[in-house]
């Protein structure tokens, strides 16, 4: 087995904590598939996200489905500014399915690029965040 495969297997075994599932809060959510220790990034990836600044006006006329997806995952600020990941819409990761809660068990340290658990999260529990925390940073 080569080093790249070994690294991938190690990453899967040590850094996979969640999966998409049915939410008791709303639609789809993120469910812990094993216990997650406090202060752990449950969405650790081998790739760093880079965010690009654009304006919704830059897109011109958009297909309705694409416009709805951008609005759902990357809402525009008052002046139309949006921040998009450099990998585009097809690379959206599991963290985009966090549901909001007034008693969250996850927080973000930089507008959604890094997440940490506020406490131990038990297997089967839904991960949640306070959506207002995205704008406090």
Z-matrix of the N, CA and C atoms (Angstrom, degrees):
N
C 1 1.452
C 2 1.529 1 108.34
N 3 1.346 2 116.94 1 132.50
C 4 1.463 3 119.15 2 -177.52
C 5 1.533 4 111.49 3 -81.41
N 6 1.331 5 115.96 4 168.05
C 7 1.467 6 122.17 5 -175.47
C 8 1.523 7 112.58 6 -61.88
N 9 1.323 8 117.33 7 -36.47
C 10 1.465 9 120.77 8 -179.28
C 11 1.522 10 110.76 9 -64.56
N 12 1.320 11 116.96 10 -43.62
C 13 1.464 12 120.98 11 178.96
C 14 1.526 13 109.96 12 -66.68
N 15 1.329 14 117.24 13 -42.14
C 16 1.467 15 120.91 14 177.70
C 17 1.525 16 110.82 15 -59.48
N 18 1.326 17 116.16 16 -42.86
C 19 1.464 18 120.72 17 179.42
C 20 1.527 19 110.53 18 -63.41
N 21 1.330 20 117.15 19 -43.06
C 22 1.459 21 121.73 20 178.78
C 23 1.525 22 110.93 21 -62.11
N 24 1.318 23 117.42 22 -46.85
C 25 1.467 24 121.40 23 179.74
C 26 1.520 25 110.35 24 -61.30
N 27 1.326 26 117.20 25 -43.33
C 28 1.460 27 121.46 26 177.73
C 29 1.529 28 110.82 27 -60.87
N 30 1.330 29 116.52 28 -43.35
C 31 1.462 30 121.29 29 179.21
C 32 1.531 31 110.62 30 -62.07
N 33 1.319 32 117.05 31 -45.86
C 34 1.468 33 120.94 32 179.92
C 35 1.527 34 110.55 33 -61.62
N 36 1.325 35 117.08 34 -45.36
C 37 1.462 36 120.99 35 -177.81
C 38 1.527 37 112.74 36 -67.07
N 39 1.329 38 117.05 37 -36.20
C 40 1.462 39 120.23 38 -173.18
C 41 1.521 40 115.61 39 -99.70
N 42 1.328 41 117.96 40 -20.48
C 43 1.468 42 119.81 41 -173.27
C 44 1.525 43 114.86 42 -121.19
N 45 1.314 44 118.43 43 7.99
C 46 1.460 45 120.67 44 177.64
C 47 1.522 46 108.61 45 -98.73
N 48 1.327 47 115.28 46 117.56
C 49 1.459 48 121.17 47 -176.06
C 50 1.522 49 113.95 48 -122.99
N 51 1.334 50 118.60 49 -19.59
C 52 1.462 51 120.84 50 -168.32
C 53 1.515 52 112.37 51 -139.97
N 54 1.321 53 113.39 52 167.67
C 55 1.454 54 121.27 53 171.79
C 56 1.520 55 108.03 54 -149.83
N 57 1.325 56 115.81 55 163.57
C 58 1.459 57 120.08 56 174.33
C 59 1.517 58 108.56 57 -73.06
N 60 1.329 59 115.29 58 145.04
C 61 1.455 60 120.00 59 178.19
C 62 1.513 61 110.33 60 -160.17
N 63 1.313 62 115.73 61 179.82
C 64 1.461 63 120.92 62 177.80
C 65 1.525 64 108.79 63 -71.53
N 66 1.320 65 115.92 64 130.77
C 67 1.458 66 122.14 65 -178.80
C 68 1.519 67 110.72 66 -96.52
N 69 1.327 68 116.42 67 141.77
C 70 1.462 69 120.86 68 171.95
C 71 1.526 70 110.08 69 -80.92
N 72 1.324 71 116.74 70 -11.81
C 73 1.468 72 122.26 71 -178.80
C 74 1.520 73 110.64 72 -90.62
N 75 1.344 74 115.93 73 -52.47
C 76 1.462 75 119.59 74 -177.07
C 77 1.528 76 110.31 75 -169.19
N 78 1.308 77 117.53 76 117.04
C 79 1.463 78 121.95 77 172.38
C 80 1.514 79 114.22 78 54.24
N 81 1.329 80 115.17 79 -121.50
C 82 1.465 81 121.85 80 178.49
C 83 1.525 82 109.29 81 -92.11
N 84 1.310 83 115.44 82 150.68
C 85 1.459 84 120.86 83 177.39
C 86 1.510 85 109.49 84 -149.44
N 87 1.310 86 115.49 85 -177.06
C 88 1.464 87 121.48 86 -179.87
C 89 1.519 88 107.81 87 -107.21
N 90 1.311 89 115.96 88 124.63
C 91 1.455 90 122.23 89 -175.91
C 92 1.533 91 109.04 90 -115.77
N 93 1.331 92 115.79 91 134.11
C 94 1.466 93 120.62 92 177.65
C 95 1.529 94 109.23 93 -69.47
N 96 1.326 95 116.97 94 129.89
C 97 1.466 96 121.01 95 177.75
C 98 1.529 97 111.17 96 -98.25
N 99 1.324 98 115.56 97 -4.51
C 100 1.464 99 122.93 98 172.00
C 101 1.520 100 106.61 99 -158.67
N 102 1.317 101 117.56 100 166.12
C 103 1.461 102 120.23 101 178.41
C 104 1.526 103 109.65 102 -60.92
N 105 1.337 104 115.11 103 142.06
C 106 1.466 105 120.94 104 179.59
C 107 1.526 106 107.41 105 -119.14
N 108 1.326 107 118.68 106 119.47
C 109 1.463 108 120.59 107 179.98
C 110 1.532 109 112.55 108 -63.70
N 111 1.319 110 115.80 109 156.21
C 112 1.462 111 121.92 110 175.03
C 113 1.529 112 109.38 111 -59.73
N 114 1.322 113 116.23 112 146.61
C 115 1.468 114 124.53 113 176.63
C 116 1.536 115 113.13 114 64.78
N 117 1.320 116 116.29 115 31.34
C 118 1.462 117 122.57 116 178.73
C 119 1.520 118 109.18 117 -107.30
N 120 1.329 119 117.26 118 141.15
C 121 1.458 120 120.64 119 172.26
C 122 1.530 121 107.05 120 -83.73
N 123 1.345 122 117.75 121 107.66
C 124 1.461 123 119.15 122 -176.71
C 125 1.526 124 114.04 123 -77.28
N 126 1.338 125 116.87 124 -3.91
C 127 1.470 126 121.34 125 -177.07
C 128 1.526 127 111.71 126 -122.39
N 129 1.313 128 117.81 127 28.00
C 130 1.456 129 121.97 128 -177.26
C 131 1.526 130 110.52 129 -57.17
N 132 1.328 131 115.36 130 130.24
C 133 1.467 132 120.76 131 -179.53
C 134 1.521 133 109.59 132 -123.32
N 135 1.321 134 115.63 133 159.19
C 136 1.460 135 121.66 134 177.13
C 137 1.517 136 112.19 135 -81.94
N 138 1.316 137 116.78 136 0.41
C 139 1.463 138 121.47 137 -174.60
C 140 1.518 139 108.83 138 -128.11
N 141 1.309 140 116.48 139 133.98
C 142 1.458 141 121.10 140 178.34
C 143 1.528 142 109.72 141 -85.36
N 144 1.330 143 115.52 142 131.12
C 145 1.464 144 119.64 143 176.92
C 146 1.517 145 109.73 144 -78.65
N 147 1.308 146 115.88 145 140.50
C 148 1.462 147 121.61 146 173.20
C 149 1.516 148 106.32 147 -117.10
N 150 1.323 149 116.17 148 134.24
C 151 1.455 150 121.39 149 -176.34
C 152 1.518 151 110.16 150 -105.77
N 153 1.316 152 115.13 151 134.58
C 154 1.456 153 121.85 152 -179.24
C 155 1.523 154 109.39 153 -113.51
N 156 1.331 155 115.40 154 135.81
C 157 1.464 156 121.51 155 -179.68
C 158 1.523 157 109.21 156 -90.10
N 159 1.320 158 116.55 157 133.13
C 160 1.464 159 122.28 158 177.78
C 161 1.522 160 107.84 159 -143.84
N 162 1.303 161 115.71 160 178.94
C 163 1.454 162 120.98 161 174.26
C 164 1.520 163 106.71 162 -124.67
N 165 1.299 164 116.02 163 139.80
C 166 1.458 165 120.30 164 -177.83
C 167 1.527 166 111.23 165 -55.70
N 168 1.328 167 117.09 166 -29.63
C 169 1.470 168 121.30 167 178.55
C 170 1.529 169 111.65 168 -66.06
N 171 1.347 170 116.78 169 -26.20
C 172 1.468 171 121.15 170 -179.75
C 173 1.531 172 112.19 171 -60.80
N 174 1.324 173 117.21 172 -24.30
C 175 1.460 174 121.49 173 -176.53
C 176 1.522 175 113.26 174 -79.57
N 177 1.315 176 117.04 175 -19.92
C 178 1.465 177 118.94 176 -176.22
C 179 1.517 178 110.27 177 65.15
N 180 1.317 179 116.80 178 -144.97
C 181 1.467 180 120.92 179 -179.74
C 182 1.529 181 108.86 180 -76.48
N 183 1.328 182 115.20 181 127.66
C 184 1.462 183 121.31 182 -179.60
C 185 1.521 184 110.74 183 -117.51
N 186 1.319 185 116.26 184 149.32
C 187 1.449 186 121.01 185 168.63
C 188 1.527 187 107.73 186 -56.37
N 189 1.322 188 118.12 187 139.39
C 190 1.463 189 122.57 188 -176.28
C 191 1.534 190 112.11 189 -55.37
N 192 1.324 191 117.31 190 -42.15
C 193 1.461 192 120.92 191 -179.58
C 194 1.519 193 112.67 192 -63.07
N 195 1.321 194 116.70 193 -39.96
C 196 1.469 195 120.97 194 178.32
C 197 1.522 196 109.79 195 -68.38
N 198 1.326 197 117.23 196 -43.57
C 199 1.468 198 121.10 197 179.01
C 200 1.526 199 110.68 198 -60.41
N 201 1.323 200 117.36 199 -41.52
C 202 1.465 201 121.29 200 178.81
C 203 1.526 202 111.38 201 -65.67
N 204 1.326 203 116.26 202 -38.32
C 205 1.465 204 120.05 203 179.36
C 206 1.526 205 110.71 204 -66.86
N 207 1.324 206 117.48 205 -43.97
C 208 1.468 207 120.88 206 177.59
C 209 1.519 208 109.69 207 -60.50
N 210 1.326 209 117.23 208 -45.54
C 211 1.462 210 121.05 209 -179.10
C 212 1.527 211 111.70 210 -64.03
N 213 1.330 212 117.31 211 -37.05
C 214 1.461 213 121.19 212 -178.86
C 215 1.525 214 112.75 213 -70.71
N 216 1.320 215 117.05 214 -40.66
C 217 1.461 216 120.44 215 -174.42
C 218 1.525 217 114.02 216 -99.43
N 219 1.317 218 117.98 217 -26.22
C 220 1.466 219 122.15 218 -175.72
C 221 1.527 220 110.07 219 -137.17
N 222 1.338 221 118.55 220 64.97
C 223 1.470 222 120.07 221 -175.42
C 224 1.524 223 111.95 222 -59.34
N 225 1.325 224 114.57 223 141.79
C 226 1.467 225 121.25 224 -179.06
C 227 1.520 226 110.56 225 -74.27
N 228 1.327 227 114.79 226 147.57
C 229 1.457 228 120.79 227 172.35
C 230 1.525 229 107.54 228 -75.30
N 231 1.311 230 117.82 229 174.56
C 232 1.453 231 122.39 230 -177.15
C 233 1.514 232 114.74 231 -53.82
N 234 1.329 233 117.34 232 -33.61
C 235 1.472 234 120.93 233 -178.85
C 236 1.530 235 112.95 234 -90.70
N 237 1.339 236 116.91 235 6.63
C 238 1.461 237 120.41 236 179.30
C 239 1.518 238 114.34 237 92.28
N 240 1.337 239 117.76 238 -1.90
C 241 1.464 240 121.36 239 179.63
C 242 1.525 241 110.06 240 -68.67
N 243 1.319 242 115.25 241 134.83
C 244 1.460 243 121.20 242 173.56
C 245 1.521 244 108.83 243 -131.69
N 246 1.316 245 115.49 244 151.45
C 247 1.457 246 121.90 245 175.99
C 248 1.523 247 107.14 246 -115.15
N 249 1.326 248 115.05 247 123.77
C 250 1.459 249 121.64 248 -176.15
C 251 1.523 250 110.46 249 -119.96
N 252 1.343 251 117.42 250 143.82
C 253 1.459 252 119.35 251 175.76
C 254 1.522 253 110.00 252 -70.96
N 255 1.319 254 115.83 253 144.74
C 256 1.464 255 120.22 254 -176.70
C 257 1.527 256 113.32 255 -64.37
N 258 1.316 257 118.15 256 -15.59
C 259 1.457 258 120.68 257 -179.20
C 260 1.526 259 112.67 258 -88.04
N 261 1.320 260 118.33 259 -0.20
C 262 1.463 261 121.85 260 176.50
C 263 1.520 262 113.68 261 80.05
N 264 1.300 263 115.83 262 -175.41
C 265 1.463 264 121.13 263 -175.54
C 266 1.524 265 113.33 264 -72.77
N 267 1.310 266 118.33 265 -26.53
C 268 1.464 267 120.59 266 -178.07
C 269 1.523 268 113.23 267 -74.66
N 270 1.317 269 117.72 268 -9.67
C 271 1.457 270 121.06 269 -179.42
C 272 1.517 271 113.99 270 -102.46
N 273 1.323 272 117.57 271 14.75
C 274 1.469 273 121.09 272 -178.39
C 275 1.527 274 109.30 273 -59.59
N 276 1.336 275 115.91 274 130.43
C 277 1.462 276 119.90 275 -177.57
C 278 1.529 277 111.69 276 -98.49
N 279 1.292 278 116.33 277 176.19
C 280 1.458 279 123.49 278 -173.82
C 281 1.535 280 113.08 279 -58.12
N 282 1.328 281 118.62 280 -29.28
C 283 1.471 282 120.60 281 -176.96
C 284 1.524 283 112.66 282 -62.25
N 285 1.325 284 117.43 283 -21.09
C 286 1.464 285 120.73 284 179.62
C 287 1.527 286 111.92 285 -70.42
N 288 1.305 287 117.43 286 -7.74
C 289 1.462 288 121.18 287 -179.11
C 290 1.526 289 112.63 288 -103.12
N 291 1.341 290 117.04 289 15.16
C 292 1.461 291 119.92 290 173.95
C 293 1.522 292 109.02 291 -65.49
N 294 1.312 293 116.51 292 130.71
C 295 1.458 294 120.95 293 173.43
C 296 1.518 295 108.83 294 -90.82
N 297 1.323 296 116.40 295 158.18
C 298 1.455 297 121.19 296 -177.48
C 299 1.524 298 111.35 297 -87.78
N 300 1.319 299 115.17 298 152.55
C 301 1.460 300 121.54 299 178.37
C 302 1.527 301 109.13 300 -153.24
N 303 1.327 302 115.74 301 149.32
C 304 1.470 303 120.20 302 174.00
C 305 1.523 304 110.23 303 -78.83
N 306 1.341 305 116.96 304 -13.13
C 307 1.461 306 122.73 305 175.89
C 308 1.530 307 108.04 306 -126.06
N 309 1.339 308 117.02 307 68.50
C 310 1.467 309 120.23 308 -175.67
C 311 1.525 310 112.72 309 -69.65
N 312 1.334 311 115.29 310 158.79
C 313 1.463 312 120.08 311 174.63
C 314 1.532 313 111.48 312 -115.19
N 315 1.354 314 115.88 313 3.99
C 316 1.462 315 123.03 314 178.60
C 317 1.522 316 108.40 315 -135.64
N 318 1.332 317 116.97 316 147.84
C 319 1.466 318 121.44 317 173.37
C 320 1.521 319 108.68 318 -135.24
N 321 1.331 320 115.73 319 163.97
C 322 1.462 321 120.52 320 177.59
C 323 1.521 322 109.26 321 -115.42
N 324 1.314 323 115.73 322 144.98
C 325 1.464 324 120.22 323 -179.40
C 326 1.517 325 112.50 324 -100.30
N 327 1.326 326 117.91 325 -11.90
C 328 1.467 327 118.74 326 -179.67
C 329 1.526 328 112.06 327 -154.91
N 330 1.308 329 114.76 328 64.50
C 331 1.472 330 122.87 329 175.71
C 332 1.523 331 113.95 330 55.38
N 333 1.296 332 117.21 331 31.80
C 334 1.454 333 119.67 332 172.55
C 335 1.509 334 117.46 333 103.82
N 336 1.327 335 118.89 334 6.94
C 337 1.466 336 119.78 335 176.85
C 338 1.518 337 111.72 336 -90.71
N 339 1.328 338 117.05 337 -31.17
C 340 1.462 339 121.85 338 179.40
C 341 1.522 340 107.99 339 -130.03
N 342 1.316 341 115.97 340 132.89
C 343 1.458 342 121.74 341 179.04
C 344 1.518 343 109.29 342 -121.77
N 345 1.326 344 116.29 343 153.23
C 346 1.459 345 122.48 344 175.84
C 347 1.522 346 108.31 345 -140.36
N 348 1.310 347 115.94 346 148.37
C 349 1.452 348 120.23 347 176.06
C 350 1.523 349 109.11 348 -81.16
N 351 1.330 350 116.14 349 139.72
C 352 1.464 351 121.74 350 179.57
C 353 1.527 352 111.52 351 -81.88
N 354 1.309 353 115.72 352 -21.67
C 355 1.460 354 122.43 353 -179.15
C 356 1.520 355 107.88 354 -157.56
N 357 1.316 356 116.40 355 174.51
C 358 1.464 357 119.56 356 174.72
C 359 1.528 358 108.14 357 -63.85
N 360 1.313 359 116.20 358 134.37
C 361 1.462 360 122.03 359 177.68
C 362 1.525 361 107.12 360 -112.40
N 363 1.313 362 116.00 361 127.51
C 364 1.459 363 120.55 362 -176.08
C 365 1.527 364 112.33 363 -85.55
N 366 1.314 365 115.07 364 150.52
C 367 1.461 366 121.92 365 176.77
C 368 1.525 367 109.06 366 -50.99
N 369 1.340 368 116.67 367 132.75
C 370 1.456 369 122.03 368 179.40
C 371 1.514 370 114.31 369 92.65
N 372 1.326 371 117.15 370 -12.68
C 373 1.465 372 121.64 371 -179.29
C 374 1.530 373 110.10 372 -82.82
N 375 1.332 374 116.10 373 145.43
C 376 1.464 375 120.26 374 177.01
C 377 1.524 376 110.09 375 -82.60
N 378 1.323 377 116.34 376 137.23
C 379 1.458 378 121.80 377 174.79
C 380 1.522 379 108.55 378 -84.53
N 381 1.343 380 116.70 379 135.97
C 382 1.466 381 121.50 380 -178.70
C 383 1.519 382 110.30 381 -138.08
N 384 1.323 383 114.94 382 161.75
C 385 1.457 384 122.44 383 179.20
C 386 1.523 385 107.92 384 -141.88
N 387 1.313 386 116.68 385 156.76
C 388 1.465 387 120.81 386 171.87
C 389 1.521 388 106.22 387 -87.40
N 390 1.319 389 117.54 388 113.43
C 391 1.464 390 120.74 389 -177.13
C 392 1.526 391 112.17 390 -56.68
N 393 1.318 392 117.77 391 -27.51
C 394 1.470 393 120.45 392 179.80
C 395 1.526 394 111.46 393 -64.91
N 396 1.331 395 117.41 394 -22.04
C 397 1.470 396 120.35 395 -178.56
C 398 1.522 397 112.37 396 -67.03
N 399 1.326 398 118.04 397 -21.21
C 400 1.462 399 120.50 398 178.68
C 401 1.526 400 111.42 399 -66.36
N 402 1.316 401 117.56 400 -27.65
C 403 1.466 402 120.82 401 -177.04
C 404 1.518 403 112.71 402 -97.64
N 405 1.321 404 118.62 403 -5.69
C 406 1.464 405 122.05 404 -177.76
C 407 1.520 406 112.95 405 -85.32
N 408 1.300 407 117.83 406 -5.48
C 409 1.467 408 121.27 407 -173.06
C 410 1.505 409 110.46 408 -97.28
